[in-house]
Amino acid sequence: MLTRRCKSILNPHRPTTNILPNHLPHPAFPVRFNHTQPKMLHAASTTVKRIFAPTGGSSDPGHAIQYQRSTLEKTDLAPSPTAQFHAWFQEAINANVYQPETVTLATASLPDGKPSARVVFMKELDDRGFVIYSNWATSRKSADVRSNPQAALMFWWREMERQVRVEGTVERLTSEESQVYYDTRIRGSRIGAWASPQSQVLSGREELEKRVEEVEKRFEGEEKIPVPEFWGGIRVVPEVVEFWQGRESRLHDRLRYRRVEEGEEGNEEGWVMERLSP
Ligand SMILES: Cc1cc2nc3c(=O)[nH]c(=O)nc-3n(C[C@H](O)[C@H](O)[C@H](O)COP(=O)(O)O)c2cc1C
């Protein structure tokens, strides 16, 4: 099982280079890439590649799409990553990016360290960070952040050939704060938050529908529904934010903000900006 998984990520046409850090290999990946070890775990393979080097949407036969829309320089950046994010978000709206608030949220549980990721909507941004709303009692993400209050967010705005990555610590909003957003949701979504034990196994769709009926009865005639205490916002307070602009030949522009103490590294804003190799 393990050897099959390792083999499938290797591209037999790629030259071998020693790209992994120089520490002991993880037991699941015992083979390091270098010039003396064979890169294939088995010489002969009967595995049929179902997908290989796809070039969907490219007008250059056999070659991947090239990113050419824009460039990114340090001098383009705002002093803080939240200000910079806000500027890019406005540009995404102006460019008709479909739901630019769509973001992948990655979390990981401790002590097993297993990561999990899912798409959510970013609903609020201020100088403190990025807010998303969810169930914090039964979902996988809630179990993850209970054991490990760290998260990563990843936005991909295809039309702009831009990616934004955020890493930071997670803090829960108060129920008063969550109520403000909850009140903006249509009634069906407010009922749904009460009715769904998110990510728990259901006997069938009927079980969910029965729960919805029960909650509807409970709040019948009430316009104002209280936000469930198990539901609400979390804020990802950024430590690192990277702005990525696609460039030709995969030589992309990557500029990263890293939080430092004010005055540290000669920095008055609390953020150091660095260019990363693509
Ligand atoms: C476009 C899109 C937006 C979503 N937005 C949210 C959201 O804001 N909050 C949420 O809890 N789940 C949202 N979901 C559902 C999650 O992807 C996921 O199914 C759910 O949160 C349970 O995940 P978990 O068990 O890993 O915690 C969204 C899914 C999609 C595809």
The ligand as a Tripos MOL2 file, in Angstrom:
@<TRIPOS>MOLECULE
LIG
   31    33     1     0     0
SMALL
NO_CHARGES

@<TRIPOS>ATOM
      1 C1        -18.2370   26.8510   -1.4160 C.3       1 LIG1
      2 C2        -18.3610   26.2370   -0.0490 C.ar      1 LIG1
      3 C3        -18.4980   27.0590    1.0540 C.ar      1 LIG1
      4 C4        -18.6180   26.4970    2.3310 C.ar      1 LIG1
      5 N1        -18.6980   27.3470    3.4080 N.ar      1 LIG1
      6 C5        -18.7430   26.8100    4.6510 C.ar      1 LIG1
      7 C6        -18.7040   27.6840    5.7890 C.ar      1 LIG1
      8 O1        -18.5960   28.9070    5.6900 O.2       1 LIG1
      9 N2        -18.7720   27.0940    7.0200 N.ar      1 LIG1
     10 C7        -18.8460   25.7400    7.1770 C.ar      1 LIG1
     11 O2        -18.9130   25.2710    8.3170 O.2       1 LIG1
     12 N3        -18.8400   24.9070    6.1130 N.ar      1 LIG1
     13 C8        -18.7830   25.4000    4.8580 C.ar      1 LIG1
     14 N4        -18.7580   24.5650    3.7760 N.ar      1 LIG1
     15 C9        -18.8090   23.0940    4.0140 C.3       1 LIG1
     16 C10       -17.4100   22.5880    4.3890 C.3       1 LIG1
     17 O3        -16.6200   22.4340    3.2310 O.3       1 LIG1
     18 C11       -17.4450   21.2430    5.1580 C.3       1 LIG1
     19 O4        -18.2010   20.2970    4.4600 O.3       1 LIG1
     20 C12       -18.0220   21.3980    6.5760 C.3       1 LIG1
     21 O5        -17.5920   22.5990    7.1860 O.3       1 LIG1
     22 C13       -17.6150   20.2130    7.4530 C.3       1 LIG1
     23 O6        -16.2260   20.1160    7.5030 O.3       1 LIG1
     24 P1        -15.3810   19.4420    8.6930 P.3       1 LIG1
     25 O7        -16.1150   18.2310    9.1480 O.co2     1 LIG1
     26 O8        -14.0640   19.1320    8.0570 O.co2     1 LIG1
     27 O9        -15.2420   20.4190    9.7880 O.co2     1 LIG1
     28 C14       -18.6160   25.0880    2.4940 C.ar      1 LIG1
     29 C15       -18.4530   24.2780    1.3680 C.ar      1 LIG1
     30 C16       -18.3180   24.8390    0.1230 C.ar      1 LIG1
     31 C17       -18.0910   23.9300   -1.0560 C.3       1 LIG1
@<TRIPOS>BOND
     1     1     2 1
     2     2     3 ar
     3     2    30 ar
     4     3     4 ar
     5     4     5 ar
     6     4    28 ar
     7     5     6 ar
     8     6     7 ar
     9     6    13 1
    10     7     8 2
    11     7     9 ar
    12     9    10 ar
    13    10    11 2
    14    10    12 ar
    15    12    13 ar
    16    13    14 ar
    17    14    15 1
    18    14    28 ar
    19    15    16 1
    20    16    17 1
    21    16    18 1
    22    18    19 1
    23    18    20 1
    24    20    21 1
    25    20    22 1
    26    22    23 1
    27    23    24 1
    28    24    25 2
    29    24    26 1
    30    24    27 1
    31    28    29 ar
    32    29    30 ar
    33    30    31 1
@<TRIPOS>SUBSTRUCTURE
     1 LIG1         1 GROUP 0 **** ****
